[in-house]
Structure formats: structure tokens, C-alpha cells
Amino acid sequence: MRVLMVSDVYFPRINGVSTAIQTYHRSLQANGIEVGLVAPDYGNSCVEPWISRVPARPVPRDPEDRLVRWRAMHEAVDRAAKLGFDLIHVQTPFIAHYAGLKTARRCGLPVIATYHTLFEEYLKHYAPMIPSSWLRSLARGFSRRQCNELDGVIVPSRAIHERLTSYGVVAPLHVLPTGISLQAEADPGVRNAFRATHGIDPARPVALFVGRVAHEKNIDFLIDVMVHVRESIPDILLLIAGEGPALPRLQNVVHERGLLRNVQFIGYLDRTTELPACYVAADVFVFASRTETQGLVLLEAMAAGLPVVALAEMGTVDILGARRGALVPEDRADYFAQTVVRVLLDIELRQRLSQEGRAYAAEWSDERLAVRMAEFYRHVVATHSQANDFSFDLLPL
């Protein structure tokens, strides 16, 4: 079977959507699924035979992203579909959605999408001048219309299934989280090497956040947490790995709070080398986003043996609900800080959480979840084929 994925974003732009596409491209091959992709060209994109790149221009005030032209994306998807695909899988709800849907209908192919972004909780951070009630209504209607145009929607968590159902989505919803690629346990020397590269003392306690430095990630909360943690552990360091539109504002917040020695922004890290080393170099992973559809970085941290302290909100509930490899404090900066301090000062607790996390993350491996994705693809194609055959039988003679 051949599946054409269509997306408004992919590497070198680093985010959860890019990671999910890369993960499934790699893991689905073992299940007899060949994946193609249509995605923007960032100017420095690597040439890969399975990817068709579409010319794109930078997005104002957000240099990470690219905006493809409507016509160029539609033409690129049409060209790719002519190479022979059985299903179109849309990954983003922008131009890619409409291009994938139009080509699928024209070619008689089933079309599905993965719902990666909870816009109801997202838009208010980028349009604060518009009343929140208006934005919520707009986001709900937008998602409902798009989802109901599809033959099926993949949702990464039960919370998103419930939310879309409440919107009035009647298209089939299938809960299927993205898996992670399990890595061999890193050499202990990697920890000190990473710390030396970034000027961090080998014995210094380090809390780590990995993700897009964006308003909806609730990084302000983690900065507030560090104010409290510093009272018990004066040399605490919060590493923030990532970039994004909120970076300048957060740098100012750190300066205003007098935390220049306790918070370090280290930018994006290469996923194959630097990021795994960063996980190993830290002592605890902290996460406070309330808008995640899944929270893949939580599993990545656990797989690396890093204890997790996080808020259980929206999609992260499915991961954190088991309370394995993670502690979930109340949604208050001082309570969160107390939990971080407890983890950092209790070696036995850290070791227990590390062992639990590794075992738990293995249950979310990309190999396991790719089997379920392949089964879903085949079900959608078979259902679509049967529907077309049935319609043909009803045609008048």
C-alpha cells in the first residue's frame, strides 16, 4: 500500500508534526506501507526521494515557518498523486488540507487527517485583541467543518476525541497516538560532554524543557517554578531547548525575574545527536503545556531515563495518567516547585522514576503503534472501496 502525506510543515522546521511524519515514514515500511510526502521547501531542505518540496516564503514575524502558495501546493499534490497512491493522509489543517482533499476527491481516493493542534486553546495566544469567545467559536466551527469533510480522523488522545465529538464532528474518529523511536541507553560520558559544551558544571542540578518556545507552551509557568526552586536549590538551572516566537519575550521575563544564572536558552538541537545527549545531561524533565494533543516529548524524556514532572492537561493525560516515570503536581507554581525539589534531592526516587519511565516508554514504541496505523489505513481503503462498489451497483442500467 502507498500513502501520500500532505503537510504545511516538515523538517528542518522542528515540531511535533514533523516528528510524527518522520516516525511513521520510518516505522510503516516494516508493515508494508510506502509513504510519500508533499511539504514546503525551506531553502535549506535536504533532498530526499520520498519528499516533494513546494516553493514557499517566510511567514512574517515567524521566521521558522514557511507559507506555500495555494496553487503551487495543489499542483504538487496532484503531481504526486499521479505516481499511484491508495490513500491521502493530511497532517496540517491549512493549505495542505484543501489540496489533499481536492486531489483525493478528484482521484477517487480516501482521505484522512491527523488532528495535531487544538486551535481552541491556541489562537488566543496569537490574537489577544479578539474576544476569546469569538476565537473559540471560530476554532470549533473550523475544526468541525474540516473533519467532517474527511473519511476519517486520527486523534492522538482520548481528550481530543472527546473535544472533537463535542464540536459536532461526525466523521469516524480513531484514537492512535504517535509512537517514539527507542534508543539504546547512552554512554555515561555523553552527559559530561554535553554539559561541557554548554558550560554547565558536571554536578549542577539541571531541569530540562524541550519544545517550541511558543506562548501556548506555558513556559512562563516554568520560569515561575524556578523562582521557587531556587529558594531550596540556589544553583538550579532550567535548560530550554527549542526556538519560537515567544523567545524574545521570555528572555526579558528571565531578566526581570533575576534568573539569568538559572535559566539558559540553548536553541534547537539536532534530534539524532544533540537532543538525546541533552536528555541524558539533565536530571529532571519539566513540562507545563495545557494545549497538547499528546505530548510526545514526555515519552522521549522517559525513554532516555529522565524523571518527569508535568501537568496532566488535555492530551498529556493519556501519558501521565498511569503515574509511571512521572510525578504530576497540582497546577500551582509553588506545588510544582516542591515536586521538582523532591525529585532532585531524592536519589532513590529519581532512580525509581527513571526505571519506570524506560519500561513505560517502551509500550509506546513506534514499532507497536505503526502496526495499528497500518491496520487503520487498510480499513479505510477497504471501506472506501466497498462504498464505491455499492454506489456503482445502484447506478441505473
C-alpha positions in Angstrom: 0.0 0.0 0.0 1.1 3.5 -0.8 0.1 6.5 1.4 0.7 10.2 0.4 1.1 12.5 3.3 0.5 16.2 2.8 1.7 18.8 5.2 2.3 22.6 5.6 5.3 21.8 7.7 8.2 19.3 7.9 11.9 19.3 8.8 14.1 21.4 9.0 11.1 23.0 10.9 11.1 21.2 14.2 7.8 20.4 15.9 5.5 17.6 16.8 4.0 17.3 13.3 7.4 16.9 11.7 8.5 14.3 14.2 5.3 12.3 13.7 5.7 12.3 9.9 9.3 11.2 10.2 8.4 8.5 12.7 5.7 7.0 10.6 7.7 7.1 7.4 10.4 5.0 9.1 8.2 2.6 11.0 5.5 1.9 8.5 7.9 0.4 6.0 8.1 -2.7 8.1 4.3 -3.0 7.8 4.2 -2.9 4.0 3.3 0.8 3.8 5.3 3.1 1.5 5.0 6.7 2.4 5.3 9.8 0.2 5.2 13.4 1.4 4.4 16.8 -0.1 5.8 19.6 2.1 7.3 23.1 2.0 10.8 23.9 0.8 12.7 25.9 3.4 15.6 26.7 1.2 18.0 24.5 3.2 15.9 21.4 3.0 17.6 18.1 2.4 16.8 16.3 -0.9 15.0 13.0 -0.1 13.4 10.9 -2.8 10.2 10.3 -0.9 9.6 14.0 -0.4 8.2 16.5 -3.0 9.1 20.0 -1.8 6.9 23.0 -2.7 8.3 26.5 -3.0 7.4 28.6 0.0 8.1 32.1 1.5 8.8 33.0 5.1 5.9 33.9 7.4 6.0 37.5 8.8 7.2 37.6 12.4 7.7 33.8 12.5 11.0 33.0 10.6 10.8 29.3 11.4 7.7 28.7 9.3 7.0 28.8 5.6 3.8 29.6 3.7 3.3 27.7 0.4 1.3 29.3 -2.4 -2.2 27.8 -2.8 -1.8 26.9 -6.4 1.7 25.5 -6.0 0.6 23.2 -3.2 -2.4 21.9 -5.2 -0.3 21.3 -8.3 2.3 19.5 -6.3 -0.2 17.2 -4.6 -1.8 16.5 -8.0 1.6 15.5 -9.5 2.4 13.3 -6.6 -0.9 11.5 -6.6 -0.4 10.5 -10.2 2.5 8.4 -9.1 0.0 5.9 -7.7 -1.2 6.1 -4.1 -4.0 4.3 -2.3 -4.8 7.0 0.3 -4.0 10.6 1.2 -3.2 11.5 4.8 -3.3 15.2 5.6 -1.1 16.3 8.5 -2.0 20.0 8.9 -5.3 22.0 8.5 -4.1 24.8 6.3 -3.4 24.8 2.5 -2.4 21.1 2.8 -5.9 20.1 3.9 -7.6 21.7 1.0 -5.0 20.5 -1.5 -5.2 16.9 -0.2 -8.9 16.9 0.0 -9.4 18.2 -3.6 -6.9 15.7 -5.1 -8.4 12.8 -3.2 -11.9 13.6 -4.4 -10.7 14.1 -8.0 -8.8 10.8 -8.0 -11.4 8.8 -6.1 -9.0 8.2 -3.1 -9.9 8.1 0.6 -8.6 11.0 2.6 -7.9 11.1 6.3 -6.2 13.6 8.6 -4.4 13.6 12.0 -5.6 16.3 14.4 -2.3 17.6 15.8 -3.3 21.0 17.0 -6.0 22.1 19.5 -6.8 25.5 17.9 -9.4 26.4 20.6 -6.6 26.7 23.1 -4.1 28.0 20.6 -5.5 31.1 18.8 -6.0 33.2 21.9 -2.2 33.5 22.3 -1.8 34.9 18.8 -4.8 37.2 18.6 -5.3 38.6 22.1 -7.2 41.6 20.7 -10.1 39.4 19.7 -12.6 38.2 22.4 -11.8 34.7 23.5 -15.4 33.6 23.0 -15.2 34.6 19.3 -12.0 32.7 18.8 -13.3 29.6 20.5 -16.4 29.6 18.2 -14.3 30.2 15.2 -11.9 27.4 16.1 -14.7 24.9 16.8 -16.5 25.6 13.6 -13.3 25.5 11.6 -12.3 22.1 13.0 -15.8 20.7 12.7 -16.1 21.6 9.0 -12.7 20.3 8.1 -13.0 17.0 10.0 -16.5 16.3 8.6 -15.1 16.6 5.0 -12.8 13.5 5.6 -13.2 9.8 5.5 -11.6 9.5 9.0 -9.7 11.5 11.6 -6.8 10.2 13.7 -6.7 11.8 17.2 -3.6 11.3 19.4 -5.5 11.1 22.7 -8.9 10.4 24.3 -9.2 14.0 25.4 -9.0 15.2 21.7 -11.6 12.5 20.8 -14.0 13.9 23.4 -13.3 17.5 22.3 -14.0 16.9 18.6 -17.1 15.0 19.4 -18.3 17.9 21.5 -17.7 20.1 18.4 -20.1 18.1 16.4 -17.6 16.1 14.4 -19.4 13.0 12.9 -16.6 11.7 10.8 -15.1 8.4 12.2 -12.5 9.3 14.9 -9.7 6.8 15.7 -7.5 7.3 18.8 -4.0 6.5 17.7 -1.0 8.2 19.4 2.3 8.7 17.7 5.0 6.3 18.9 8.6 7.1 19.7 11.8 5.5 18.4 13.5 3.7 21.3 17.2 4.4 21.6 19.9 2.4 23.2 21.0 3.6 26.6 23.5 6.4 26.1 27.1 6.2 27.2 27.5 8.0 30.6 30.3 10.1 29.1 27.7 11.8 26.9 26.3 13.6 29.9 29.5 15.3 30.9 30.4 16.0 27.2 27.1 17.8 26.6 27.5 19.8 29.8 31.0 20.8 29.0 29.9 22.0 25.5 27.2 24.3 27.1 29.3 25.5 30.0 27.4 23.5 32.7 29.2 22.2 35.8 29.1 18.4 36.0 27.5 18.5 39.4 24.9 21.2 38.8 21.2 20.2 39.1 19.5 20.7 35.7 15.8 20.8 34.8 15.0 20.5 31.1 12.2 21.7 28.9 12.2 20.6 25.2 9.7 22.1 22.7 8.7 25.0 20.7 9.3 28.3 22.5 5.8 29.5 22.0 3.1 31.2 24.0 0.9 28.2 24.3 3.6 26.0 25.9 3.2 27.8 29.2 6.9 28.3 29.7 6.2 31.4 31.9 4.9 28.9 34.4 8.2 27.0 34.4 10.1 30.3 34.9 7.8 31.0 37.9 8.6 27.5 39.2 12.3 28.2 39.0 11.9 31.2 41.3 10.5 28.8 44.0 13.0 26.0 43.3 15.9 28.4 43.7 14.9 29.0 47.3 15.9 25.4 48.1 18.4 24.7 45.4 20.2 28.0 44.6 22.2 26.7 41.7 19.3 25.1 39.8 19.5 25.5 36.1 16.5 25.4 33.7 17.6 24.4 30.2 15.1 25.4 27.5 15.8 23.6 24.2 13.9 25.0 21.3 13.1 28.2 19.4 10.0 30.1 18.6 8.1 33.3 18.6 7.9 33.7 22.4 11.7 33.6 22.8 12.4 37.4 23.0 9.6 38.0 25.5 10.7 35.1 27.7 14.3 36.3 27.7 13.0 39.6 29.0 10.9 37.8 31.7 14.0 35.8 32.8 15.9 39.1 33.1 13.1 40.8 35.0 12.9 37.9 37.5 16.6 38.0 38.1 17.1 34.4 36.8 19.8 35.0 34.2 22.0 32.5 36.1 19.2 30.0 36.5 17.7 29.8 33.0 19.6 29.1 29.8 18.1 29.1 26.3 20.1 26.7 24.1 18.1 26.8 20.8 17.1 23.8 18.6 19.2 20.6 18.9 19.8 18.0 16.3 17.3 15.2 17.0 19.7 12.4 16.2 22.8 13.5 18.2 22.4 16.7 20.4 18.9 16.1 21.7 19.5 12.6 23.0 22.6 13.9 24.7 20.6 16.7 26.2 18.1 14.3 27.8 21.0 12.4 29.4 22.6 15.5 30.6 19.6 16.7 32.6 18.3 15.5 36.0 14.6 16.1 35.6 12.2 17.0 32.7 9.6 19.7 33.4 6.5 20.3 31.2 3.5 22.5 31.8 1.7 22.9 28.5 -2.1 22.8 28.7 -2.8 22.6 25.0 -1.0 19.4 23.9 -2.9 16.9 21.8 -0.5 14.2 23.0 2.9 15.4 24.5 5.4 13.3 22.6 8.4 14.9 24.4 7.2 13.3 27.7 7.8 9.9 26.2 11.1 10.9 24.7 12.3 12.0 28.2 11.1 8.8 29.8 12.7 6.7 27.2 16.0 8.4 28.0 15.5 7.5 31.7 14.8 11.1 32.7 12.3 11.6 35.5 9.3 13.7 34.5 7.4 16.4 36.5 4.5 17.7 34.5 0.9 19.0 34.5 -1.6 16.5 33.3 -3.8 18.5 30.9 -5.6 17.6 27.6 -3.6 15.1 25.6 -0.9 14.5 28.2 -3.4 12.9 30.5 -3.2 9.6 28.4 0.5 9.5 29.1 0.7 10.8 32.6 -2.4 9.1 33.9 -0.5 5.9 34.6 1.8 7.8 37.0 4.7 5.7 35.7 8.0 7.5 35.4 6.4 10.8 36.2 5.0 12.9 39.1 2.0 15.2 38.5 1.7 18.1 40.9 -1.2 20.5 41.3 -1.4 23.4 38.8 0.4 25.9 41.0 4.0 27.1 40.6 4.9 26.6 44.3 3.5 23.0 44.4 5.2 22.2 41.1 8.5 23.5 42.5 8.2 21.4 45.6 7.9 18.3 43.4 10.9 19.3 41.3 12.9 19.8 44.5 11.8 16.5 45.9 13.0 14.7 42.7 16.3 16.5 42.6 17.1 15.8 46.3 15.9 12.2 46.4 18.3 9.9 44.5 16.3 6.8 45.1 13.1 8.5 43.8 15.0 9.6 40.7 16.3 6.1 40.1 12.8 4.6 40.5 11.2 7.1 38.2 14.0 6.5 35.6 13.4 2.8 35.6 9.6 3.1 35.5 9.8 5.6 32.7 12.1 3.5 30.4 9.7 0.5 30.8 6.6 2.6 30.2 8.0 4.4 27.2 8.7 1.0 25.5 5.0 0.4 25.5 4.6 3.5 23.2 7.2 2.4 20.7 6.8 3.4 17.1 7.0 -0.2 16.0 4.0 -1.1 18.1 1.9 1.8 17.1 2.9 1.6 13.4 1.1 -1.8 13.3 -2.1 -0.1 14.4 -1.7 2.7 11.9 -1.2 0.2 9.0 -4.3 -1.6 10.1 -6.3 1.6 10.1 -5.0 2.6 6.7 -6.1 -0.8 5.3 -9.5 -0.5 7.0 -10.1 3.0 5.5 -9.1 1.9 2.0 -11.3 -1.2 2.2 -14.3 0.7 3.5 -13.9 3.3 0.8 -13.6 0.7 -1.9 -16.8 -1.1 -0.7 -18.7 2.2 -0.6 -17.7 2.9 -4.2 -18.6 -0.6 -5.3 -22.0 -0.3 -3.5 -22.7 3.1 -5.2 -21.8 1.6 -8.6 -24.3 -1.2 -8.1 -27.1 1.3 -7.5 -26.5 3.1 -10.8 -29.4 2.8 -13.2 -29.0 0.4 -16.1 
